[in-house]
């Protein structure tokens, strides 16, 4: 069996998950606007589905906590 060095492995194998971008990120400003106008998470899901983005309320909620709530804390 041929051995591969760790350096060769690192060069040839991308890190899993690194650089992965949320499907919701292009809609960040739209989601912020809808939340500011007090639209529900279900309504935001409907907006996203109208834009061909299949998602769930739980995913939208997590996205908001991760990306929008952080901005408000700063």
mmCIF file of the C-alpha atoms, coordinates in Angstrom:
data_MODEL
# 
_entry.id   MODEL 
# 
loop_
_atom_site.group_PDB 
_atom_site.id 
_atom_site.type_symbol 
_atom_site.label_atom_id 
_atom_site.label_alt_id 
_atom_site.label_comp_id 
_atom_site.label_asym_id 
_atom_site.label_entity_id 
_atom_site.label_seq_id 
_atom_site.pdbx_PDB_ins_code 
_atom_site.Cartn_x 
_atom_site.Cartn_y 
_atom_site.Cartn_z 
_atom_site.occupancy 
_atom_site.B_iso_or_equiv 
_atom_site.pdbx_formal_charge 
_atom_site.auth_seq_id 
_atom_site.auth_comp_id 
_atom_site.auth_asym_id 
_atom_site.auth_atom_id 
_atom_site.pdbx_PDB_model_num 
ATOM 1  C CA . UNK A 1 1  ? 0.000   0.000  0.000  1.00 0.00 ? 1  UNK A CA 1 
ATOM 2  C CA . UNK A 1 2  ? 1.355   3.417  -0.982 1.00 0.00 ? 2  UNK A CA 1 
ATOM 3  C CA . UNK A 1 3  ? 1.526   5.977  1.780  1.00 0.00 ? 3  UNK A CA 1 
ATOM 4  C CA . UNK A 1 4  ? 0.642   9.603  1.266  1.00 0.00 ? 4  UNK A CA 1 
ATOM 5  C CA . UNK A 1 5  ? 2.190   12.374 3.314  1.00 0.00 ? 5  UNK A CA 1 
ATOM 6  C CA . UNK A 1 6  ? -0.021  14.656 5.369  1.00 0.00 ? 6  UNK A CA 1 
ATOM 7  C CA . UNK A 1 7  ? 1.129   17.607 3.226  1.00 0.00 ? 7  UNK A CA 1 
ATOM 8  C CA . UNK A 1 8  ? 0.036   15.845 0.027  1.00 0.00 ? 8  UNK A CA 1 
ATOM 9  C CA . UNK A 1 9  ? -3.286  14.941 1.633  1.00 0.00 ? 9  UNK A CA 1 
ATOM 10 C CA . UNK A 1 10 ? -3.879  18.564 2.674  1.00 0.00 ? 10 UNK A CA 1 
ATOM 11 C CA . UNK A 1 11 ? -3.058  19.814 -0.832 1.00 0.00 ? 11 UNK A CA 1 
ATOM 12 C CA . UNK A 1 12 ? -5.391  17.346 -2.524 1.00 0.00 ? 12 UNK A CA 1 
ATOM 13 C CA . UNK A 1 13 ? -8.334  17.275 -0.099 1.00 0.00 ? 13 UNK A CA 1 
ATOM 14 C CA . UNK A 1 14 ? -10.526 20.289 0.719  1.00 0.00 ? 14 UNK A CA 1 
ATOM 15 C CA . UNK A 1 15 ? -11.756 20.668 4.278  1.00 0.00 ? 15 UNK A CA 1 
ATOM 16 C CA . UNK A 1 16 ? -15.306 19.338 4.596  1.00 0.00 ? 16 UNK A CA 1 
ATOM 17 C CA . UNK A 1 17 ? -17.860 22.076 5.050  1.00 0.00 ? 17 UNK A CA 1 
ATOM 18 C CA . UNK A 1 18 ? -15.388 24.934 4.881  1.00 0.00 ? 18 UNK A CA 1 
ATOM 19 C CA . UNK A 1 19 ? -16.530 27.758 2.672  1.00 0.00 ? 19 UNK A CA 1 
ATOM 20 C CA . UNK A 1 20 ? -20.043 26.394 2.458  1.00 0.00 ? 20 UNK A CA 1 
ATOM 21 C CA . UNK A 1 21 ? -22.510 29.195 1.951  1.00 0.00 ? 21 UNK A CA 1 
ATOM 22 C CA . UNK A 1 22 ? -26.134 29.142 3.005  1.00 0.00 ? 22 UNK A CA 1 
ATOM 23 C CA . UNK A 1 23 ? -28.789 29.058 0.288  1.00 0.00 ? 23 UNK A CA 1 
ATOM 24 C CA . UNK A 1 24 ? -30.469 31.820 2.263  1.00 0.00 ? 24 UNK A CA 1 
ATOM 25 C CA . UNK A 1 25 ? -27.510 34.222 2.195  1.00 0.00 ? 25 UNK A CA 1 
ATOM 26 C CA . UNK A 1 26 ? -28.579 35.904 -1.091 1.00 0.00 ? 26 UNK A CA 1 
ATOM 27 C CA . UNK A 1 27 ? -31.860 36.754 0.672  1.00 0.00 ? 27 UNK A CA 1 
ATOM 28 C CA . UNK A 1 28 ? -30.288 38.170 3.855  1.00 0.00 ? 28 UNK A CA 1 
ATOM 29 C CA . UNK A 1 29 ? -31.487 41.748 3.307  1.00 0.00 ? 29 UNK A CA 1 
ATOM 30 C CA . UNK A 1 30 ? -34.957 40.570 2.276  1.00 0.00 ? 30 UNK A CA 1 
ATOM 31 C CA . UNK A 1 31 ? -35.240 38.371 5.372  1.00 0.00 ? 31 UNK A CA 1 
ATOM 32 C CA . UNK A 1 32 ? -34.088 41.275 7.574  1.00 0.00 ? 32 UNK A CA 1 
ATOM 33 C CA . UNK A 1 33 ? -36.726 43.539 6.027  1.00 0.00 ? 33 UNK A CA 1 
ATOM 34 C CA . UNK A 1 34 ? -39.481 40.979 6.503  1.00 0.00 ? 34 UNK A CA 1 
ATOM 35 C CA . UNK A 1 35 ? -38.519 40.412 10.166 1.00 0.00 ? 35 UNK A CA 1 
ATOM 36 C CA . UNK A 1 36 ? -38.395 44.162 10.810 1.00 0.00 ? 36 UNK A CA 1 
ATOM 37 C CA . UNK A 1 37 ? -41.941 44.384 9.431  1.00 0.00 ? 37 UNK A CA 1 
ATOM 38 C CA . UNK A 1 38 ? -42.893 41.528 11.778 1.00 0.00 ? 38 UNK A CA 1 
ATOM 39 C CA . UNK A 1 39 ? -43.569 38.831 9.186  1.00 0.00 ? 39 UNK A CA 1 
ATOM 40 C CA . UNK A 1 40 ? -43.660 35.347 10.700 1.00 0.00 ? 40 UNK A CA 1 
ATOM 41 C CA . UNK A 1 41 ? -41.099 32.667 10.000 1.00 0.00 ? 41 UNK A CA 1 
ATOM 42 C CA . UNK A 1 42 ? -43.757 30.750 8.055  1.00 0.00 ? 42 UNK A CA 1 
ATOM 43 C CA . UNK A 1 43 ? -44.406 33.776 5.879  1.00 0.00 ? 43 UNK A CA 1 
ATOM 44 C CA . UNK A 1 44 ? -40.677 34.179 5.256  1.00 0.00 ? 44 UNK A CA 1 
ATOM 45 C CA . UNK A 1 45 ? -40.559 30.497 4.229  1.00 0.00 ? 45 UNK A CA 1 
ATOM 46 C CA . UNK A 1 46 ? -43.386 31.162 1.783  1.00 0.00 ? 46 UNK A CA 1 
ATOM 47 C CA . UNK A 1 47 ? -41.455 34.126 0.346  1.00 0.00 ? 47 UNK A CA 1 
ATOM 48 C CA . UNK A 1 48 ? -38.365 31.958 -0.084 1.00 0.00 ? 48 UNK A CA 1 
ATOM 49 C CA . UNK A 1 49 ? -40.381 29.160 -1.687 1.00 0.00 ? 49 UNK A CA 1 
ATOM 50 C CA . UNK A 1 50 ? -41.838 31.708 -4.123 1.00 0.00 ? 50 UNK A CA 1 
ATOM 51 C CA . UNK A 1 51 ? -38.196 32.366 -5.038 1.00 0.00 ? 51 UNK A CA 1 
ATOM 52 C CA . UNK A 1 52 ? -37.488 28.633 -5.611 1.00 0.00 ? 52 UNK A CA 1 
ATOM 53 C CA . UNK A 1 53 ? -35.695 28.116 -2.286 1.00 0.00 ? 53 UNK A CA 1 
ATOM 54 C CA . UNK A 1 54 ? -37.036 25.071 -0.464 1.00 0.00 ? 54 UNK A CA 1 
ATOM 55 C CA . UNK A 1 55 ? -36.491 25.519 3.261  1.00 0.00 ? 55 UNK A CA 1 
ATOM 56 C CA . UNK A 1 56 ? -38.114 25.012 6.642  1.00 0.00 ? 56 UNK A CA 1 
ATOM 57 C CA . UNK A 1 57 ? -39.130 27.301 9.486  1.00 0.00 ? 57 UNK A CA 1 
ATOM 58 C CA . UNK A 1 58 ? -36.375 25.736 11.607 1.00 0.00 ? 58 UNK A CA 1 
ATOM 59 C CA . UNK A 1 59 ? -33.749 26.545 8.972  1.00 0.00 ? 59 UNK A CA 1 
ATOM 60 C CA . UNK A 1 60 ? -34.941 30.135 8.653  1.00 0.00 ? 60 UNK A CA 1 
ATOM 61 C CA . UNK A 1 61 ? -34.942 30.497 12.431 1.00 0.00 ? 61 UNK A CA 1 
ATOM 62 C CA . UNK A 1 62 ? -31.377 29.193 12.687 1.00 0.00 ? 62 UNK A CA 1 
ATOM 63 C CA . UNK A 1 63 ? -30.269 31.466 9.848  1.00 0.00 ? 63 UNK A CA 1 
ATOM 64 C CA . UNK A 1 64 ? -31.748 34.510 11.582 1.00 0.00 ? 64 UNK A CA 1 
ATOM 65 C CA . UNK A 1 65 ? -30.095 33.616 14.896 1.00 0.00 ? 65 UNK A CA 1 
ATOM 66 C CA . UNK A 1 66 ? -26.748 33.054 13.204 1.00 0.00 ? 66 UNK A CA 1 
ATOM 67 C CA . UNK A 1 67 ? -26.663 35.984 10.790 1.00 0.00 ? 67 UNK A CA 1 
ATOM 68 C CA . UNK A 1 68 ? -29.153 38.661 11.783 1.00 0.00 ? 68 UNK A CA 1 
ATOM 69 C CA . UNK A 1 69 ? -29.068 38.457 15.571 1.00 0.00 ? 69 UNK A CA 1 
ATOM 70 C CA . UNK A 1 70 ? -25.253 38.704 15.490 1.00 0.00 ? 70 UNK A CA 1 
ATOM 71 C CA . UNK A 1 71 ? -25.419 41.961 13.513 1.00 0.00 ? 71 UNK A CA 1 
ATOM 72 C CA . UNK A 1 72 ? -27.833 43.479 16.019 1.00 0.00 ? 72 UNK A CA 1 
ATOM 73 C CA . UNK A 1 73 ? -25.480 42.649 18.908 1.00 0.00 ? 73 UNK A CA 1 
ATOM 74 C CA . UNK A 1 74 ? -22.597 44.566 17.320 1.00 0.00 ? 74 UNK A CA 1 
# 
